[in-house]
Amino acid sequence: MAYVKAQNVIPEEILKLIQEYVDGEYIYIPRKSGNEKSWGEKNGTKISLKERNHEIFYKYTKGKTISSLSKEYYLSENSIRRIINKEKL
């Protein structure tokens, strides 16, 4: 998330009103209801993890051990087991 200068996007009278409450502080303005994005949706992380998890499950079904998958993907054996169990569904 990038910062945007308030004076570039908020009308001056509204900016002065906001300054009465939070002068010189950082303020987070949430998205409008219905415009929210879930985790990883904006930068593609969610998709890449889904692809990775599918790949882990595929390799497991082809005979790779949990231990070798753990080393290959730098994940704990418990994480590999969790991924496999989720992919089974």
C-alpha distances in whole Angstrom, upper triangle without the diagonal:
4,7,9,13,15,18,17,16,18,22,24,26,23,21,24,25,21,22,25,23,20,22,19,17,13,13,11,12,12,12,16,18,18,15,13,12,14,13,12,13,10,10,14,15,17,19,20,20,23,24,25,26,29,30,31,33,34,35,37,39,40,41,39,39,36,37,37,33,32,33,32,28,28,28,30,33,32,29,31,33,30,29,32,33,30,31,35,34
4,6,10,12,15,14,14,16,20,21,24,21,19,22,23,20,21,24,23,20,20,17,16,13,13,11,12,14,14,17,20,21,17,16,16,17,16,16,16,13,13,17,18,20,22,22,24,26,27,28,30,32,33,34,36,38,38,40,42,43,45,42,42,40,40,39,36,35,35,34,31,30,31,33,36,35,32,34,36,34,32,36,37,34,35,38,38
4,7,9,12,11,11,13,17,18,21,18,16,19,20,17,17,21,19,16,16,14,13,10,10,10,11,13,14,18,21,22,18,18,18,20,19,19,19,16,17,21,21,23,26,26,27,29,31,31,33,35,36,37,39,41,42,43,45,47,48,45,45,43,43,43,40,38,39,37,34,34,34,36,39,38,35,37,39,37,35,39,40,37,38,41,40
4,6,9,8,8,10,14,15,18,16,13,17,18,15,16,19,19,16,16,14,13,11,11,11,11,14,14,17,20,22,18,18,19,21,21,21,21,18,19,23,24,26,28,28,30,32,33,34,36,38,39,40,42,44,45,46,48,49,51,48,48,46,46,46,43,41,42,41,37,37,37,39,42,41,38,40,42,40,38,42,42,39,40,44,43
4,6,5,7,9,12,12,15,14,11,14,16,13,13,17,17,15,14,12,12,11,11,12,13,16,17,19,23,24,21,22,22,25,25,25,25,21,23,26,27,29,31,32,33,35,37,38,39,41,43,44,46,47,48,50,52,53,54,52,52,49,50,49,46,45,45,44,41,40,40,43,46,45,41,44,46,43,42,45,46,43,44,47,46
4,5,5,6,9,9,12,10,7,11,12,10,11,14,14,12,12,11,11,10,10,11,11,14,16,18,21,23,21,21,23,25,26,26,26,23,24,28,29,31,33,34,35,37,39,40,41,43,44,45,47,49,50,51,53,55,56,54,54,51,52,51,48,47,47,46,43,42,42,44,47,46,43,45,47,44,43,47,47,44,45,48,47
4,6,6,7,7,10,10,7,10,12,11,11,15,16,14,13,12,14,13,14,15,15,18,19,20,24,26,23,24,26,29,29,30,29,26,27,31,32,34,36,37,38,40,42,43,44,46,47,49,50,52,53,55,56,58,59,57,57,54,55,54,51,50,50,49,46,45,45,48,51,49,46,48,51,48,46,50,50,47,48,52,50
4,6,8,9,13,12,10,13,16,14,15,18,19,17,16,15,16,15,15,16,15,18,18,20,24,25,22,23,24,27,28,28,27,24,25,29,30,32,34,35,36,38,40,41,42,44,45,47,49,50,51,53,55,56,58,55,56,53,54,53,50,49,49,48,44,44,44,47,50,49,45,47,50,47,45,49,49,46,47,50,49
4,7,9,12,10,9,13,14,13,15,18,18,17,17,16,17,15,14,14,13,15,15,16,20,21,19,20,22,25,26,26,25,22,24,27,29,30,32,34,35,37,38,40,41,43,44,45,47,49,50,51,53,55,56,54,54,52,53,52,49,48,49,47,44,44,44,46,49,47,44,46,48,45,44,47,47,44,45,48,46
4,6,8,7,6,10,11,10,12,15,15,15,15,15,16,15,13,14,12,15,15,16,20,22,20,21,23,26,27,28,27,24,27,30,32,32,34,36,37,39,41,42,43,45,46,48,49,51,52,54,55,57,59,56,57,54,55,54,51,50,51,50,46,46,45,48,50,49,46,48,50,46,45,49,49,45,46,50,48
4,6,5,6,9,10,11,12,15,16,16,16,17,18,18,16,17,15,18,19,19,22,24,22,24,27,30,31,32,31,28,30,34,35,36,38,40,41,42,44,46,47,48,50,51,53,54,56,57,59,61,62,60,60,58,58,58,55,54,55,53,50,50,49,51,54,52,49,51,53,50,49,52,52,49,50,53,51
4,5,5,6,9,10,10,13,15,15,14,15,17,17,17,18,17,20,21,22,25,28,26,27,29,32,33,34,33,31,33,36,38,39,41,42,43,45,47,48,49,51,53,54,55,57,58,60,61,63,65,62,62,60,60,60,57,55,56,55,52,51,51,53,56,54,51,53,55,52,51,55,55,51,52,56,54
4,5,5,6,9,10,11,13,14,14,16,18,18,17,19,18,21,22,22,25,28,26,28,30,33,34,36,35,32,35,38,39,40,42,44,45,46,48,50,51,52,54,55,57,58,60,61,63,65,66,64,64,61,62,62,58,57,58,57,53,53,52,54,57,55,52,55,56,53,52,56,56,52,53,57,55
4,5,5,6,9,10,11,12,13,15,16,16,14,16,14,17,18,18,21,24,23,24,27,30,31,32,31,29,32,35,36,37,39,41,42,43,45,46,47,49,51,52,53,55,57,58,59,61,63,61,60,57,58,59,55,54,55,54,50,50,49,51,54,52,49,51,53,49,49,52,52,49,50,53,51
4,5,5,6,9,10,10,10,11,13,13,12,14,13,17,18,19,23,25,23,24,27,29,30,31,31,28,30,34,35,36,38,40,41,42,44,45,46,48,50,51,52,54,56,57,59,60,62,59,59,56,57,57,54,52,53,52,49,48,47,49,52,50,48,50,52,49,48,51,51,48,49,53,51
4,5,5,7,9,10,9,11,13,15,14,17,16,20,22,22,26,28,27,28,30,33,33,35,34,32,34,37,38,39,42,43,44,46,48,49,50,52,53,54,56,58,59,60,62,64,65,62,62,59,60,60,57,55,56,55,52,51,50,52,55,53,50,53,55,51,51,54,54,51,53,56,54
4,5,5,7,9,10,13,14,15,14,16,15,18,20,21,23,27,26,26,29,31,32,34,34,32,34,37,38,39,41,43,43,45,47,48,49,51,53,54,55,57,59,59,61,63,64,62,62,58,59,60,56,55,56,55,51,51,50,51,54,52,49,52,54,50,50,53,53,50,51,55,53
4,5,5,6,7,10,10,11,10,12,12,15,18,18,21,25,23,24,26,28,29,31,31,29,31,34,35,35,38,40,40,42,44,45,45,48,50,50,51,54,55,56,58,60,61,58,58,55,56,56,53,51,52,51,48,47,46,48,50,48,46,49,50,47,46,50,50,46,48,51,49
4,5,5,4,7,9,11,11,14,14,18,21,22,25,28,26,26,29,31,31,33,33,31,32,36,36,37,40,41,42,43,46,46,47,50,51,52,53,55,57,57,59,61,62,60,59,56,57,57,54,52,53,52,49,48,47,49,52,50,47,50,52,48,48,52,51,49,50,53,52
4,6,6,10,11,14,13,16,16,20,22,23,26,29,28,28,31,33,33,35,35,33,35,39,39,40,43,44,44,46,48,49,49,52,54,54,55,58,59,59,61,64,64,62,61,58,59,59,56,54,55,55,51,50,49,50,53,51,49,52,53,50,50,54,53,50,52,55,53
4,6,10,9,11,10,13,14,17,20,21,24,27,26,26,28,30,30,32,33,31,33,36,36,37,40,41,41,43,46,46,46,49,51,51,52,55,56,56,58,61,61,59,58,55,55,56,53,51,52,52,48,47,46,47,50,48,46,49,50,47,47,50,50,47,49,52,50
4,6,6,8,8,11,13,16,19,21,23,27,25,25,27,28,28,30,31,29,31,34,34,35,38,39,39,41,43,44,44,47,48,49,50,53,54,54,56,58,59,56,56,52,53,53,50,48,49,49,46,44,43,45,48,46,43,46,48,45,45,48,48,45,47,50,49
4,6,9,10,14,15,19,22,24,26,29,28,27,29,31,31,32,33,31,32,35,35,37,40,41,41,43,45,45,46,49,50,50,52,55,56,56,58,60,61,58,58,54,55,55,52,50,51,51,47,46,45,47,50,48,45,48,50,47,47,51,51,48,50,53,51
4,7,9,13,15,19,22,24,27,30,27,27,28,30,29,30,31,29,30,33,33,35,38,38,39,41,43,43,44,47,48,48,50,53,53,54,57,58,59,56,55,52,52,53,50,48,48,48,45,43,43,44,48,46,44,46,48,46,45,49,49,46,48,52,50
4,6,10,13,16,19,22,24,27,25,24,25,27,26,28,28,26,27,31,31,32,35,36,36,38,40,40,41,44,45,45,47,50,50,51,53,55,56,53,52,49,49,50,47,44,45,45,42,40,40,41,44,43,40,43,45,42,42,46,46,43,45,48,47
4,7,10,13,16,19,22,24,22,21,22,23,22,24,25,23,24,27,27,28,31,32,32,34,37,37,38,40,42,42,44,46,47,47,50,52,52,50,49,46,46,46,43,41,42,42,38,37,36,38,41,40,37,40,42,39,38,42,42,40,41,45,43
4,6,10,13,16,18,21,19,18,19,21,21,23,23,21,23,26,26,27,30,31,31,33,36,36,37,39,41,41,43,45,46,47,49,51,52,49,49,45,46,46,43,41,42,42,38,37,36,38,41,39,36,39,41,38,37,41,41,38,40,43,42
4,6,10,12,15,17,15,14,16,17,17,19,20,18,20,23,23,24,27,28,28,30,32,33,33,36,38,38,39,42,43,43,46,48,49,46,46,43,43,44,41,39,40,39,36,35,34,36,38,36,34,36,38,35,34,38,38,35,36,40,38
4,7,9,12,15,13,12,14,17,17,19,19,17,20,23,23,24,27,28,29,30,32,33,34,36,38,39,40,42,44,44,46,48,49,47,47,44,45,45,42,40,42,41,37,37,36,37,40,38,35,38,39,36,35,38,38,35,37,40,38
4,7,9,11,10,9,11,13,15,17,16,15,18,21,21,21,24,26,26,27,30,31,31,33,35,36,37,39,41,41,43,45,47,45,44,41,43,43,39,38,40,39,35,35,34,35,38,35,32,35,36,33,32,35,35,32,33,36,34
4,6,8,6,6,9,12,14,16,15,14,17,19,20,20,22,25,25,26,28,30,30,32,34,35,36,38,40,40,42,44,46,44,44,41,43,43,39,38,40,39,35,35,34,36,38,36,33,35,36,33,31,35,34,31,32,35,33
4,6,6,7,11,14,16,19,17,16,20,22,23,22,24,27,27,27,30,32,32,33,36,37,38,39,42,42,43,46,47,46,46,43,45,45,42,41,43,41,38,38,37,38,40,38,35,37,38,34,33,36,36,32,33,36,34
4,6,7,10,13,16,18,17,17,21,22,23,21,24,27,27,26,29,31,31,32,35,36,36,38,40,41,42,44,46,45,45,42,44,44,41,40,42,41,37,38,36,37,39,37,34,36,36,33,32,35,34,30,31,34,31
4,6,9,11,15,17,14,15,19,20,21,19,21,24,25,24,27,29,29,29,32,34,34,35,38,38,39,42,44,42,43,40,42,43,39,38,41,39,36,36,35,36,38,35,32,34,35,31,30,33,32,28,29,32,29
4,7,10,13,15,12,12,16,17,19,18,19,22,23,23,25,27,28,29,31,33,33,35,37,38,39,41,43,41,42,39,41,41,38,37,39,37,34,35,33,35,37,35,32,33,34,31,29,32,32,28,29,32,30
4,7,10,12,10,10,14,15,16,15,17,20,20,20,23,25,25,26,29,30,30,32,35,35,36,39,40,39,39,36,38,38,35,34,36,35,31,31,30,32,34,31,28,30,31,28,26,29,29,25,26,29,27
4,7,8,6,7,11,12,13,11,14,16,17,17,19,21,21,23,25,26,27,29,31,32,33,35,37,35,36,33,35,35,31,30,32,31,27,28,27,29,31,29,25,27,28,25,23,26,26,23,24,27,25
4,6,6,8,11,11,11,9,12,14,14,14,17,19,18,20,23,23,24,26,28,29,30,32,34,32,32,30,32,32,28,27,29,28,25,25,24,25,27,25,22,23,25,21,20,23,23,19,20,23,22
4,6,8,9,9,8,7,11,12,12,13,16,17,17,19,21,21,22,25,26,27,29,31,32,30,30,27,29,29,25,24,26,25,21,22,20,22,24,22,19,21,23,19,18,21,22,18,19,23,22
4,6,6,6,5,5,8,9,9,11,13,14,15,17,19,20,21,23,24,25,27,29,30,28,29,26,27,27,24,23,25,23,19,20,19,22,24,22,19,20,22,19,17,21,22,18,19,23,22
4,6,6,7,6,8,10,11,12,14,16,16,18,20,21,22,24,26,27,28,30,32,30,31,28,30,30,26,26,27,26,22,23,22,25,27,25,22,23,25,22,19,22,23,20,20,23,22
4,6,8,9,10,12,13,15,16,18,19,21,22,24,25,27,28,30,31,33,34,33,33,31,32,32,28,28,29,27,24,25,24,27,29,28,24,25,28,25,23,26,27,23,23,27,26
4,6,8,9,10,12,13,15,16,18,19,20,22,24,25,26,28,30,31,32,30,31,29,30,29,26,25,26,24,21,22,22,25,27,26,23,24,26,24,21,25,26,23,23,26,26
4,5,5,6,9,10,11,12,14,16,17,19,20,21,23,25,26,27,29,27,28,26,28,27,23,23,24,22,19,20,20,23,25,25,21,21,24,22,19,22,23,20,20,23,23
4,5,5,6,9,10,10,12,14,15,16,18,20,21,22,24,26,27,25,26,23,25,24,20,20,21,19,16,17,17,20,22,21,17,18,21,18,16,19,21,18,18,21,21
4,6,5,6,9,10,11,12,14,15,17,18,20,21,23,25,26,24,25,23,24,24,20,20,22,20,16,18,17,19,21,20,16,17,19,17,14,17,18,15,15,19,18
4,5,5,6,9,10,11,12,14,15,16,18,20,21,23,25,23,24,23,24,23,20,20,22,20,16,19,18,21,22,22,18,18,20,18,15,17,18,15,14,18,18
4,5,5,6,9,10,11,12,14,15,16,18,20,21,23,21,22,20,22,21,17,18,19,16,13,16,15,19,20,20,16,16,19,17,14,16,18,16,15,18,19
4,5,5,6,8,10,10,12,14,15,16,18,20,21,19,20,18,19,19,15,15,17,15,11,13,13,15,17,16,13,13,15,13,10,13,15,13,12,16,17
4,5,5,6,9,10,11,12,14,15,17,19,20,19,20,18,20,20,16,17,19,17,14,16,15,17,18,17,14,13,15,13,10,12,14,11,10,13,14
4,5,5,6,9,10,10,12,14,15,17,19,17,19,18,20,18,15,16,18,15,13,16,15,18,19,19,15,14,16,15,11,13,15,13,11,14,15
4,5,5,6,9,10,11,12,14,15,17,15,16,15,16,15,11,13,14,12,9,12,12,15,15,16,13,11,14,13,10,11,14,13,11,15,16
4,5,5,6,9,10,11,12,14,16,14,15,13,15,15,11,12,14,13,10,13,11,13,13,13,10,9,11,10,6,8,11,9,7,11,13
4,5,5,6,9,10,11,12,15,14,15,14,17,16,12,14,17,14,13,16,15,17,16,16,13,11,13,12,8,9,11,10,7,10,12
4,5,5,6,9,10,11,13,11,13,13,15,14,10,13,14,12,11,14,14,16,16,17,14,11,13,14,10,10,13,13,10,13,15
4,5,5,6,9,10,11,9,10,9,12,11,7,9,12,10,9,12,11,13,12,13,11,8,10,11,8,7,11,11,9,11,14
4,5,5,6,9,10,9,11,10,13,13,10,12,15,13,12,15,14,15,13,14,12,9,9,10,7,5,9,9,6,8,11
4,5,5,6,9,9,12,12,15,14,11,14,16,14,14,17,16,18,16,17,15,12,13,14,11,9,12,13,9,10,13
4,5,5,7,6,9,10,12,10,8,12,13,11,12,15,15,16,14,16,15,11,13,15,12,10,14,15,12,13,16
4,5,5,5,6,7,10,10,8,11,13,12,13,15,14,15,12,14,13,10,10,12,10,8,11,13,11,11,15
4,5,7,9,11,14,13,12,15,17,16,16,19,18,18,16,17,16,13,12,15,13,9,12,14,11,10,14
4,6,9,12,14,13,12,15,17,15,16,19,19,20,17,19,19,15,15,18,15,13,15,17,14,14,17
4,6,9,12,10,10,14,15,14,16,18,18,18,15,18,18,14,14,17,16,13,16,18,16,15,19
4,7,8,7,7,10,11,10,12,15,15,15,13,15,15,11,12,16,14,12,15,17,15,16,19
4,5,5,6,9,10,11,12,14,13,13,10,13,13,10,10,14,13,11,14,17,16,16,20
4,6,5,6,9,10,11,12,10,9,6,9,10,6,7,11,11,9,12,14,14,15,18
4,5,5,6,9,10,10,10,9,6,10,11,9,10,13,13,13,15,18,18,18,22
4,5,5,6,9,10,10,11,9,13,13,10,12,15,14,14,17,19,18,19,22
4,5,5,6,8,8,9,8,11,10,7,10,12,11,11,14,16,15,16,20
4,6,6,6,5,6,5,9,8,6,9,12,11,12,15,16,16,18,21
4,6,5,7,8,9,12,12,10,13,15,15,15,18,20,19,21,24
4,6,8,10,11,14,13,11,14,16,14,15,18,19,18,20,23
4,5,9,10,13,10,9,13,14,12,13,17,17,16,19,21
4,7,9,12,10,10,13,14,13,15,18,19,19,21,24
4,6,8,6,7,10,11,10,13,15,16,16,19,21
4,5,5,6,9,10,11,13,14,16,17,19,21
4,5,5,6,9,10,11,12,14,15,17,19
4,5,5,6,9,10,10,12,14,15,17
4,5,5,6,9,10,11,12,14,16
4,5,5,6,9,10,11,12,15
4,5,5,6,9,10,11,13
4,5,5,6,9,10,11
4,5,5,6,9,10
4,5,5,6,9
4,5,5,7
4,5,6
4,5
4
